[in-house]
Amino acid sequence: MTTLEPGMLVRHPTRPEWGVGQVQSVVGPRVTVNFEHAGKLLINAAQVALDVVDAP
């Protein structure tokens, strides 16, 4: 598992329609991500392994 840090770009593995998201904060397993098409969401990283996206 990749350690997520603020500023990293990620995708939700089962919600591609949300687009690319930028990690805003990480507190334990709780990761706040600001997605292109879904806005700011709280993700439980213990249940969902976000896919890291390489910067363009």
The first five atom37 places (N, CA, C, CB, O) and aatype in JSON, in Angstrom:
{
  "aatype": [12, 16, 16, 10, 6, 14, 7, 12, 10, 19, 1, 8, 14, 16, 1, 14, 6, 17, 7, 19, 7, 5, 19, 5, 15, 19, 19, 7, 14, 1, 19, 16, 19, 2, 13, 6, 8, 0, 7, 11, 10, 10, 9, 2, 0, 0, 5, 19, 0, 10, 3, 19, 19, 3, 0, 14],
  "atom_mask": [
    [1, 1, 1, 1, 1],
    [1, 1, 1, 1, 1],
    [1, 1, 1, 1, 1],
    [1, 1, 1, 1, 1],
    [1, 1, 1, 1, 1],
    [1, 1, 1, 1, 1],
    [1, 1, 1, 0, 1],
    [1, 1, 1, 1, 1],
    [1, 1, 1, 1, 1],
    [1, 1, 1, 1, 1],
    [1, 1, 1, 1, 1],
    [1, 1, 1, 1, 1],
    [1, 1, 1, 1, 1],
    [1, 1, 1, 1, 1],
    [1, 1, 1, 1, 1],
    [1, 1, 1, 1, 1],
    [1, 1, 1, 1, 1],
    [1, 1, 1, 1, 1],
    [1, 1, 1, 0, 1],
    [1, 1, 1, 1, 1],
    [1, 1, 1, 0, 1],
    [1, 1, 1, 1, 1],
    [1, 1, 1, 1, 1],
    [1, 1, 1, 1, 1],
    [1, 1, 1, 1, 1],
    [1, 1, 1, 1, 1],
    [1, 1, 1, 1, 1],
    [1, 1, 1, 0, 1],
    [1, 1, 1, 1, 1],
    [1, 1, 1, 1, 1],
    [1, 1, 1, 1, 1],
    [1, 1, 1, 1, 1],
    [1, 1, 1, 1, 1],
    [1, 1, 1, 1, 1],
    [1, 1, 1, 1, 1],
    [1, 1, 1, 1, 1],
    [1, 1, 1, 1, 1],
    [1, 1, 1, 1, 1],
    [1, 1, 1, 0, 1],
    [1, 1, 1, 1, 1],
    [1, 1, 1, 1, 1],
    [1, 1, 1, 1, 1],
    [1, 1, 1, 1, 1],
    [1, 1, 1, 1, 1],
    [1, 1, 1, 1, 1],
    [1, 1, 1, 1, 1],
    [1, 1, 1, 1, 1],
    [1, 1, 1, 1, 1],
    [1, 1, 1, 1, 1],
    [1, 1, 1, 1, 1],
    [1, 1, 1, 1, 1],
    [1, 1, 1, 1, 1],
    [1, 1, 1, 1, 1],
    [1, 1, 1, 1, 1],
    [1, 1, 1, 1, 1],
    [1, 1, 1, 1, 1]
  ],
  "atom_positions": [
    [[0.84, -1.2, 0.0], [0.0, 0.0, 0.0], [0.88, 1.25, 0.0], [-0.95, 0.0, 1.23], [1.83, 1.35, 0.78]],
    [[0.55, 2.19, -0.86], [1.28, 3.44, -0.95], [0.8, 4.37, 0.16], [1.09, 4.1, -2.33], [-0.4, 4.48, 0.42]],
    [[1.74, 5.04, 0.82], [1.37, 6.02, 1.83], [0.89, 7.28, 1.12], [2.57, 6.33, 2.79], [1.62, 7.88, 0.34]],
    [[-0.33, 7.66, 1.41], [-0.9, 8.85, 0.77], [-0.49, 10.1, 1.54], [-2.43, 8.76, 0.69], [-0.42, 10.1, 2.77]],
    [[-0.23, 11.15, 0.79], [0.16, 12.43, 1.38], [-0.6, 13.55, 0.69], [1.69, 12.65, 1.28], [-0.94, 13.43, -0.49]],
    [[-0.87, 14.66, 1.4], [-1.55, 15.79, 0.76], [-0.82, 16.22, -0.5], [-1.65, 16.97, 1.73], [0.41, 16.29, -0.54]],
    [[-1.61, 16.52, -1.53], [-1.06, 16.96, -2.81], [-1.0, 15.84, -3.85], [0.0, 0.0, 0.0], [-0.94, 16.11, -5.05]],
    [[-1.02, 14.59, -3.39], [-0.97, 13.46, -4.33], [-2.26, 13.39, -5.14], [-0.74, 12.13, -3.58], [-3.33, 13.75, -4.66]],
    [[-2.14, 12.91, -6.39], [-3.3, 12.73, -7.25], [-3.7, 11.26, -7.22], [-3.0, 13.19, -8.71], [-2.86, 10.37, -7.31]],
    [[-5.01, 11.02, -7.08], [-5.53, 9.66, -6.95], [-6.82, 9.48, -7.74], [-5.77, 9.32, -5.47], [-7.46, 10.45, -8.15]],
    [[-7.18, 8.23, -7.95], [-8.47, 7.86, -8.52], [-9.11, 6.84, -7.59], [-8.33, 7.3, -9.97], [-8.42, 6.05, -6.96]],
    [[-10.45, 6.86, -7.53], [-11.18, 5.83, -6.78], [-11.33, 4.63, -7.71], [-12.6, 6.36, -6.28], [-11.8, 4.79, -8.84]],
    [[-10.95, 3.43, -7.27], [-10.93, 2.27, -8.17], [-12.29, 1.85, -8.72], [-10.35, 1.11, -7.46], [-12.36, 1.27, -9.8]],
    [[-13.37, 2.14, -8.01], [-14.7, 1.73, -8.5], [-15.58, 2.9, -8.9], [-15.41, 0.92, -7.44], [-16.74, 2.71, -9.26]],
    [[-15.04, 4.11, -8.86], [-15.8, 5.31, -9.23], [-15.03, 6.16, -10.23], [-16.14, 6.15, -7.98], [-14.7, 7.31, -9.93]],
    [[-14.72, 5.62, -11.41], [-13.94, 6.4, -12.38], [-14.62, 7.69, -12.8], [-13.66, 5.56, -13.61], [-13.96, 8.63, -13.24]],
    [[-15.95, 7.74, -12.68], [-16.69, 8.95, -13.07], [-16.38, 10.14, -12.17], [-18.2, 8.67, -13.05], [-16.68, 11.28, -12.52]],
    [[-15.78, 9.89, -11.01], [-15.4, 10.99, -10.11], [-14.19, 11.74, -10.64], [-15.1, 10.45, -8.71], [-13.95, 12.87, -10.23]],
    [[-13.45, 11.13, -11.55], [-12.25, 11.76, -12.1], [-11.07, 11.69, -11.15], [0.0, 0.0, 0.0], [-11.08, 10.95, -10.17]],
    [[-10.06, 12.47, -11.48], [-8.85, 12.51, -10.65], [-9.12, 13.38, -9.43], [-7.62, 13.05, -11.45], [-9.79, 14.41, -9.52]],
    [[-8.59, 12.95, -8.28], [-8.75, 13.72, -7.07], [-7.41, 14.06, -6.46], [0.0, 0.0, 0.0], [-6.43, 13.34, -6.65]],
    [[-7.37, 15.16, -5.74], [-6.15, 15.55, -5.04], [-6.36, 15.34, -3.55], [-5.77, 17.04, -5.35], [-7.34, 15.81, -2.97]],
    [[-5.42, 14.62, -2.93], [-5.5, 14.37, -1.49], [-5.35, 15.7, -0.76], [-4.39, 13.35, -1.04], [-4.4, 16.44, -0.99]],
    [[-6.3, 15.98, 0.13], [-6.29, 17.23, 0.9], [-5.68, 17.0, 2.29], [-7.71, 17.79, 1.03], [-4.9, 17.82, 2.77]],
    [[-6.05, 15.88, 2.92], [-5.52, 15.58, 4.25], [-5.61, 14.08, 4.51], [-6.29, 16.37, 5.34], [-6.43, 13.37, 3.92]],
    [[-4.74, 13.62, 5.41], [-4.72, 12.21, 5.8], [-4.65, 12.18, 7.32], [-3.51, 11.44, 5.14], [-3.69, 12.68, 7.92]],
    [[-5.67, 11.56, 7.96], [-5.69, 11.4, 9.41], [-6.0, 9.93, 9.67], [-6.74, 12.36, 10.1], [-7.15, 9.51, 9.61]],
    [[-4.95, 9.17, 9.96], [-5.13, 7.72, 10.13], [-5.64, 7.15, 8.82], [0.0, 0.0, 0.0], [-5.08, 7.41, 7.76]],
    [[-6.73, 6.35, 8.88], [-7.27, 5.77, 7.65], [-8.19, 6.72, 6.89], [-8.02, 4.51, 7.98], [-8.64, 6.4, 5.79]],
    [[-8.47, 7.89, 7.46], [-9.39, 8.83, 6.82], [-8.63, 9.78, 5.89], [-10.16, 9.64, 7.87], [-7.74, 10.52, 6.31]],
    [[-9.01, 9.72, 4.61], [-8.34, 10.53, 3.6], [-9.38, 11.44, 2.96], [-7.64, 9.63, 2.52], [-10.38, 10.97, 2.42]],
    [[-9.15, 12.74, 3.02], [-10.04, 13.69, 2.36], [-9.47, 13.97, 0.98], [-10.18, 15.02, 3.2], [-8.31, 14.36, 0.83]],
    [[-10.32, 13.75, -0.04], [-9.88, 13.91, -1.43], [-10.85, 14.86, -2.14], [-9.81, 12.54, -2.16], [-12.06, 14.74, -1.99]],
    [[-10.31, 15.79, -2.9], [-11.12, 16.7, -3.7], [-11.11, 16.18, -5.14], [-10.58, 18.18, -3.61], [-10.14, 16.37, -5.87]],
    [[-12.23, 15.53, -5.54], [-12.34, 14.93, -6.88], [-12.87, 15.95, -7.89], [-13.26, 13.7, -6.84], [-13.65, 16.84, -7.54]],
    [[-12.43, 15.8, -9.15], [-12.84, 16.7, -10.24], [-14.36, 16.81, -10.37], [-12.25, 16.23, -11.55], [-14.9, 17.9, -10.48]],
    [[-15.04, 15.66, -10.35], [-16.47, 15.63, -10.65], [-17.35, 15.25, -9.47], [-16.72, 14.68, -11.77], [-18.57, 15.14, -9.62]],
    [[-16.76, 15.06, -8.3], [-17.56, 14.67, -7.13], [-17.32, 15.58, -5.94], [-17.25, 13.24, -6.74], [-18.02, 15.47, -4.93]],
    [[-16.35, 16.49, -6.05], [-16.08, 17.4, -4.95], [-15.26, 16.74, -3.85], [0.0, 0.0, 0.0], [-14.61, 15.72, -4.06]],
    [[-15.32, 17.33, -2.68], [-14.51, 16.87, -1.55], [-15.22, 15.73, -0.83], [-14.21, 18.03, -0.58], [-16.35, 15.88, -0.37]],
    [[-14.53, 14.6, -0.73], [-15.11, 13.41, -0.1], [-14.14, 12.82, 0.91], [-15.48, 12.36, -1.15], [-12.92, 12.91, 0.75]],
    [[-14.7, 12.21, 1.95], [-13.91, 11.52, 2.96], [-13.89, 10.04, 2.61], [-14.47, 11.75, 4.4], [-14.94, 9.4, 2.53]],
    [[-12.7, 9.49, 2.41], [-12.53, 8.1, 2.02], [-11.89, 7.33, 3.17], [-11.67, 7.98, 0.72], [-10.94, 7.82, 3.78]],
    [[-12.4, 6.14, 3.46], [-11.79, 5.28, 4.46], [-10.76, 4.41, 3.75], [-12.87, 4.4, 5.21], [-11.12, 3.44, 3.08]],
    [[-9.49, 4.75, 3.89], [-8.42, 4.03, 3.19], [-8.26, 2.6, 3.7], [-7.11, 4.79, 3.34], [-7.59, 1.79, 3.06]],
    [[-8.86, 2.28, 4.84], [-8.81, 0.9, 5.34], [-9.75, 0.01, 4.52], [-9.2, 0.85, 6.84], [-9.58, -1.21, 4.5]],
    [[-10.72, 0.62, 3.83], [-11.68, -0.14, 3.03], [-11.48, 0.04, 1.54], [-13.08, 0.26, 3.39], [-11.83, -0.84, 0.75]],
    [[-10.92, 1.18, 1.13], [-10.74, 1.49, -0.3], [-9.28, 1.83, -0.56], [-11.67, 2.66, -0.74], [-8.74, 2.75, 0.05]],
    [[-8.65, 1.09, -1.46], [-7.27, 1.39, -1.85], [-7.31, 2.33, -3.05], [-6.47, 0.07, -2.18], [-7.55, 1.89, -4.18]],
    [[-7.08, 3.6, -2.8], [-7.08, 4.58, -3.89], [-5.88, 4.34, -4.8], [-7.05, 6.02, -3.33], [-4.79, 3.99, -4.34]],
    [[-6.1, 4.53, -6.11], [-5.03, 4.36, -7.09], [-4.3, 5.69, -7.26], [-5.59, 3.87, -8.45], [-4.92, 6.71, -7.56]],
    [[-2.99, 5.67, -7.08], [-2.18, 6.88, -7.24], [-1.99, 7.14, -8.73], [-0.78, 6.73, -6.52], [-1.71, 6.23, -9.51]],
    [[-2.16, 8.41, -9.12], [-2.03, 8.84, -10.52], [-0.75, 9.64, -10.64], [-3.27, 9.68, -10.99], [-0.49, 10.52, -9.82]],
    [[0.05, 9.34, -11.66], [1.25, 10.12, -11.93], [0.84, 11.49, -12.45], [2.18, 9.39, -12.94], [-0.08, 11.6, -13.27]],
    [[1.5, 12.53, -12.0], [1.19, 13.88, -12.47], [1.48, 13.97, -13.98], [2.04, 14.96, -11.68], [2.43, 13.37, -14.48]],
    [[0.63, 14.73, -14.7], [0.82, 14.85, -16.16], [2.1, 15.56, -16.53], [-0.34, 15.59, -16.78], [2.39, 15.74, -17.72]]
  ]
}
